[in-house]
Amino acid sequence: MHAWLELVNQSPDAVGQHDKQAWLGIFASTAIVEDPVGSLPHTGGKKLSTFYDCFIAPNQISFHPQADYVCDNHVMRDLSLRIQMSEKVIAEVPMHLLYEITRENDQAKISRLAAHWEIMPMNMQLIGKGLPAIPVLMRSFGRMLKLLGLKGTCGFMRGMLMLKERDKQIAEAFFTSLASSSKNSVALNENFSACLQNSPHQRYNFEELKEILSGTFTLTKTIVSGYSITCSYQYHANNDNSIPSHQGVALLRLDPETGAIEALTFYQ
């Protein structure tokens, strides 16, 4: 197993065992947790400790990974989370987790954890549980106010306010345009660039990308969080192309002002 995966796997192990110190121990001293991406980040040991007490400690959380993609110092995990908040209140959350790795005191540590998932669909799941969900939601909100304060609670809810369902259509239009002869149906930032996992330091513009990826993308899971879109995909190369069919996760970053796609990374 890749060394980065061994480090990353310590997170679900610690969460499942409710071992707070083990969980905190895998992060660098200045690590950032964005959970979900788009909400107010938690930075440094004290903030991460509060994050654990608020969101991890009260719940039974299990990770169900479908695939992992290692690229340089990044690990992109395609998974779902099962969050049991009470005996009758359980949520299944589709997710992409991006771990960024660094070295601190000659040890591998997580410098950033970016959790791409959508707050509103999870809340709708919980509301759908009916009466048993009411005390659970009230306790959760009260705990956030107590541990995060009003600013932190509003910062968490910010992730929900930033979600736009139409952004999923942006991703669909982009991959359709990538497989077609024009880019008229997708808005790109003038400085748009993309990188592939097998050449992470090489950046490509849209036309170069079209030449390299001459084939069809099928999106199997699309998540909008903050100014990012993540997509699980299956790529089917054209018969005359040397790149074989494969699957992976694409991370698109949007321009906060225009909503145009400004950067793209393929993890495959």
N, C-alpha and C positions, 0 to 999 in steps of 0.2 A: 504494500500500500504506500502511496506517496506520503511523504512526511507531512505535507500540508493537510492531507485528509485525516491523518492521525490526530493532528491538533484540532481540526474542526470537529471531529467526532467526540471530542471531550465535552463539547457544549451540550449536545442532547443527553449525554450520559449524566452530566452533573445536574441538568434540569430534571431529568427523570428521577434522580435520587434525592432531589431537593438539597443538594450539597452546594450551599452558597459560596463557600470559600474556594471550592474547586472551580466553580464557574467563574468567579472573579479572577482566579489565578491564571486563566488562559488569556487574559487581556493585557495589553501594554498599559503602562501607567497613565498615558494620555489618550487612551482608546476612545473612540466615538461609537455609540450605538444609535442608529436611526431605525426606530421600530414603532410604526411603519415609516418608510421614507416619505418625507413631506411633513412629518410632525417635528416638534422641537427636539433636536438631538440631545443625547445624554453623554457628557464628556467627563472623563476622569473617574478614578475609583469611587469617590463619594457619590457621584451621580449614578454610576452603574449599580452601586449598592442599593440606592433608593429605587432604581428601576427594578431590580430583582425583587425587593420587598413588595413593590406595588403590583407587578404583573406576573411574576413567576411563582413566588412563594405561596399565594393563596390557591393555586390551580394545579391540577394534574395535567401535565403537558407531555404528549408523545409526538416524536418526529417520524414521518413516513417518507423517506427520500425515494425519488424515482431515478435520479441520475445526478452525478457530480462531474463538473468540468474544471480542470486545473489549468490556469494560464498565468505564467510568471508567478507573481506573489498573490494571485487571486484564486479563490475557489467559489464557483457559482453552483449552488445546490438547488435543484428542482425538486420540490417536495410539497407535502401538505402537513398541516399541524392538526392534531386532535386535542382540543382544550376542554377539559372537564371542569366546570366551575361549580357544579353541585351534582348530586346523584342523578337529577333529571335534566340538567342543563349542560349540553355538550355541543361544541361547535367544531366543524370541520373547515379549516381555512387553507385554501390554495395559496401557495407562496413561492417566491424565489428568494433565496438568501445569498447575498454576496459577502464573502469574508475577504478582507485584505490583511495580508500577513507582513509582519516586520520582525526584526531581531532586536531584542532588548536584553542587555547583560548576557549576550551570547546565547540567548534562548529564543525560540520562535514564539511569537505572541500575535494575537489578533489586534490590529491597529484600528480596524473599522469593521463594523457589522451593519450592513444595510439590508433591512427586511422589507421586501416588496410584497405587500398585501393590501387588501382593500377593507377599510373599516366598515363602510355602510353595509355590504353584503353580510358581514359577520353580525352586525347589529340586527339585521333583518332576520337572520337565523335565530338569534336569541329571542327576539320578540315573538317569533313563530312558536316558541315553546310554551307561550301562554302564561298563566298565573305563576308557575314555578320560577319563571325568569325575572319577575318583578323584584323580589328581595335580592336576587343575585346582582341585577343591574344597579340597584340602589347601593348595595355594599361596595360594588366596584367603583361607582362614582364617588362615594364618600371616601374611599381609600385614596383615590387620586387627589381629591381636595386636601386630605390630611398630609399625604406624603409629598405630593408635587406642588401643592399650593395652587392658587387660582391661576397664576401665570403658567405653571407647568401643565395644568389641566386644559387650559385653553390652547396651549402649545400642542398637546396631544390631539385635541379635536380639530386643530388646523389641518391635519392630514386628511380628515374627512371632507372638509370644505373645499380642498384643492382638487378633489377627484372630479373628472369630467368623462362621462361615458363616451363622448364623441372622440376622445383621444384614442380609444381603441380603433376607431375607424381610420385615424391617422396611420396607425401601424399597419392595418390591413391595406390601405392605399399604397403605402411605401413598398411593401413586399410585392404587391401586384405590379407596381411600376417597375420594380427591379427585374421582373420577369418579362416586361413588355418592351416595346420599342421607344417609349417616351417617358418623361417624368412629369407630364402636365398635371397629373392628378394628385401630386404630393408636393407639399410646401417644404423646401429645404432652406436652411440658413445658408447664406452666401459662403460661409466658412465651413460648411459641412465636411466632415471626414469620418471614415470608418476604419476599424481595425479588425483583423481576423486573429483567431487564437494561435494559428500556426505561424503568424508573423506579427506579434503584438506591437513591435516598434515601427512597423510600416503602416502609414496612413494612406487611405485611398479616397478619391473623390467618387461621386456617384457613377460617372461613366466608367471609370476604372473598375468599380465594384461590379457593374453590370457585365463587364467582359469576363471577370474572374468567376462570378457565380451565374453561369448561364444555365438556369434551370428554374424549378418551381418550388416555392415555399408553401407549406401547409402549417398554419398556426393552430396549435392544440390547446394552448392556454395563454391568455393575455391579461396582464395586470397593470393597472394604472396607479401609480403612487407618487405624489408630489409632481415634479416635472420630469418624471421618468416613466417609461413604458417597458415592461419586460414581457417577452414572448417565448414560450416553448415552441419549437418548430421542428418540422421534418423537411429536409431538403432533398429534392430529387433532381439530380443533374441530367442535362440533355445527353443523348446517346453519344454525341461527338465530343463531349467534354471529358477531360481527364480527371476531374474532381469527382470522387464517388459520392453516392447518396449517404447522408448522415443526419443526425439530429443534434440539437443543442438549445441554448438559450440566447436570445438577442436582447441587448440592453440599449434602448433608444433614449437619448436625453433631448428634451425640448427646450427651446429658447423661452425663458419666462415671460418675455415681453410680446413676442410674436406668435408663439406656439409652434414655430417651425422646427423641424428636426435639425439639431446642430451636431450631434455625434452619435455614433453607433459602434457597439462592440459585440462581436460574435464569440460566444463561449461554446466550444464544440469538441 
